[in-house]
């Protein structure tokens, strides 16, 4: 290992070629592209985390989108899910702007760090169990390095399960009975971390009304209150 900083971890993630199926898919997508982005250079590598290294809020997604993060090199950037996520973060005061279109668009995050359970865009947005397992050490290391985190927001059940499994792999205790996933569900974990679940801002959820703007705003307002409880200056 020998990784003792987030920049080192970032380099390690970007250089990973562990999963043949994911490497082939991410590079194929980057070569073939999609019509609306045909003139752009795709990232086509594992997508690193980004945000505030001293964040108190960690947002965990599933995996980069084929023509979003896999194209731009930054998660939730250049796809409809990102429009929802960064809009909500901006309204809550965590993001400098409400949109995220490219990795050099000037967006900065305050008190928020965004990462994924799987770092490469998977076929059909479905990583297999071996790929999920192969990526787990990255998240274990992030949890170890990010000592200020007080709220973890998994976007969707895949990320929720991945986070609890990663805690176990890191030697952290999970409550019994096991927490259940549901939008807005909270659970206080050992170490003073609150698990705050959210539906993923996927098109499937936003276009069907399963997730509304107000529901997503409520998540980040709740997160804001949770981190303020430990810091009177932020109330």
N, C-alpha and C positions, 0 to 999 in steps of 0.2 A: 504494500500500500504506500506508506510514506507520504500521504497527502495530508497537509495540515492547513490548507487555506482554500477558500472558495475559488480563487483564480486557478489554482492547481487542479482542483476538481473539474472546473470548466474545461480545461485543456484535455483532461483525461476523458471526459464525456465526448467531446468533439472528435477525438481520435479513435473512438471505439469502433471496432469492426467484428464484434463477437458473434453476432447472429446473422448467418448467411442469407436467410430469407428476407430480413429487414434491410440488410445492405443492398441486396439486389433490387428490392422494391423502391427504396428511397432514391437509388441512382437511376433506375428506369424512369421513375416519375420526373426526375430532374432533367433527363435527356428528352423524353417525349413531350413534357409540359402539357399545358392546356391552352386552347386557342387564345383566350383573353390575356395570357401572360407569355405568349410565345417569344416576345422580344426580350424577355428578362433572363438574367442568369439565376438559376435556382441554387439554393444552398446545398441541398442533397446530402447532408451529413446529419449526425445526431444533433438535436437542438438543445443547446445549453439552457440552464435556468437564467433568470435575470430578475433584477429588482434591488431592493435595499438590503445590503449584507447584514445590517443590524435590525432587520424587520422583526416585528412582534407578531405579524400575521403571515402564515405560509399558505399559499393556494396551491393545491395539487390537482393537476389535470390528468387525463388518461394518457394521451400521446399526441404528438404534433399532427396537424392536418396535412394531407398530401400537397395541397396547393396553398396552404397557409404557412405554418412554421417551416415545413420542408422547403418552401420556396424562399421565405424571407430570412430564415435563420433565427427567428424569435417566436416563441410560443404565442398563440392567440393573436398573431399579427398577420393582417392581410386576409382574414376570413370573417364570416358573419358572427361566429361565436365571440371573436375578439371585440367586435362592435358592441355587443351586449356587455361583455365583461369590463372593458375599459370605460365604457359609458358609466356603468355603475360605480366603478372605482373612482372616477373623476367626480361624480356627484357626491360621493362620501368623503372626498378630500384626500384620497390616497394616490391619485394619478394626476400628473401635470396637464393632461389633455384627455379628451373623451374618445379619441380615435387612435388606432395603432395600425399603420399601413406599411411601414418598413422598419428595419432595424436601426436606421439612422434618421428617424423622423423627429427626434428630440424628446420623445416620451421619457419621463422619469417617474419612478414610484417612490413613495414615502411610507415606510413602515410595512411594506408588502413585498414579498418575494414569491415568484411564480416558478413552479417546476412541474415535472410530469412523472408519472409512474413508469412510463416507457418513453425512451428518448428519441426513437426513430418512428417515422410515419409507417404504420403497419397496413398491409392489404386489408381493404374493407373496414378499416379502423378497428381491427380486432387482433391484438397481439395474442400469441399462444402462451400457454403457461411457462414454457421454457424461456421465452423472451422476457416475460414479466420477472422471472426469477433472476435472469442474467442482469437485468437493470437494477435489481434491488440494492446491491452494495452502494450504488451512487446515492440513493435516498437515505440509506443508513448513515453514510458519511455526512450528508447534508444535515440530518438531525443532530449529529454529533457536533458539527461545526457551528450550527445556528442556535446558540444558547439563549438568545433573547426571545425566541418564539413562544408566544402565549396562546395563540389561536391557530388551529389548523382547519382549513376549509377544503375538504375534498369535493370536487365537482363531479358528481355522479357516483354510483355504487362501485364501479370498478376502482376508482381512486380511493374511495372509502375503505374497501377491502384491502387494497394495496398498502394503505397507510397503517392499518392495524397489524397486518402481516409484517411490515417493515419494523414496527415497534418491537414485535416479538423477536425478530431476527437481531435487533440491536440490544436485546436483553432487557427491554423495558416491559413493565407489567401492564396488561390490559385488564379492564374490569370484567367481572363475572356477575351476572350473565353478560354476554358480549353485547355491546351497543348495537342498535338497529339503525339502518340508514333511512332517512326521511328528510325531506326539505325542512330546514329550520330546527331539526333535532340537535340538541346539545348534550355533551357528556364531559364531565371533568375527569381528566386522566391523571395518573401519577406524574409528578413533576410540575403540577400546576398548569398543564396545557388543556385548553378546552377544545374539544372536537365539535365543530359546527358544520353540519352537513348541508349541501346545496345540490339541487338538480343542476346538471350540466347545461350551459347555455347553447346547446346544439340546436340546429334548425328543427330537428324533430320535436324538441321540447318547446321551442319558442313559437313555432308556427302553429302548433296544436293548442297553445294556451296552457300547456302543463306548467310552463315557467313564464311568468309575466315580469315586466320591468319592476313592478312594485315588490314582487317576491324576491327578486335579486337585490334590489335596494335594501330590503329588510335584513338580508344576510349581512351586508357590510355595515349597516347601522348597528346591528347587534355586535359585530366584531369590534366596532369602534368603541362601544360601551364597555365591552369586556376588557380591552387593553387600557381604557381610561380608569377602570376600577383600581388598577395597580399603579396609576400615575395621576395624582390629583391635578397636576398642571395641564393635562390633556382633556380635562372635562369641559 
